[in-house]
Amino acid sequence: MSHTPLNRAQVEQLVRSSLLRNAAGNSALSASGGPNPLVVNISARHCHLSQASVEVLFGKGHTLTPKKDLYMDGQYAAQESVTMIGPRSRVISNLRILGPCRDFDQVELALTDAISLGFEIPTRNSGDIEGTPGCMLMGPAGFLKMDKGVIRAAPHVHMHPDDAKHYGVENKSFMKLRVGGDLGVTFDRIFVRVDPSFKLEVHIDTDEGNACGFSQDTPCELIK
């Protein structure tokens, strides 16, 4: 029995279909029509710390221990976690640290987390922490008082320059994310971050994911 050879477009479609069937965890992978498949991930509450802050919390000379690699190359969830103390002395235990270390301290919460802790936090892009509230972090070796840095992270997309060219967008511009499924929600302000080291990945938080009924099987589409 003879078989007709598959052309390149058919092979690429089969690969995309296989990736969609095998996507796992709190993420969805969709064929973007561009140079790379679109990945949408729910980003749970977490913190980023400087090396100096890690040593305050875990002891002199301590370095973060990678526990699980994230989708973006070089990024990981660390073995280490901290306890966060809010303004009403309410706490979040086991707040995961994401590595590698940065040159500033930042805590990213969903709105429901902030309300339960007694915070009023702004929606900001990562690193834009001036004028934001602070908090107290507790680790096994000490306490860290943050004067600022608690935010609700704005929904955003990381993309390679090739993806930006495909979508016709620039760094620090905005796109829309159309989320399918039973609810059919569209996010109108997805902040664009472009860098040669980035993969095509959208981050939304747990509140946003729950609001749109997001799951690993939910189809998603980026729109200029």
Protein Blocks (a to p, Z undefined) as FASTA:
>chain_A
ZZddddfklmmmmmmmmmmmmggcjdddddehiabdcddddddddddddfklmmmmnogh
iacddfbdcfbghiacdfbdcddddfkopacehiacdddddfbdcddddfklmmmnopac
ddddehiaghiacdddddfkbccddfbhiacddddddddfklmmmnopaehiacddddeh
jnopadfbdcddddfkbccdddddfklmmmnopafklccdddZZ
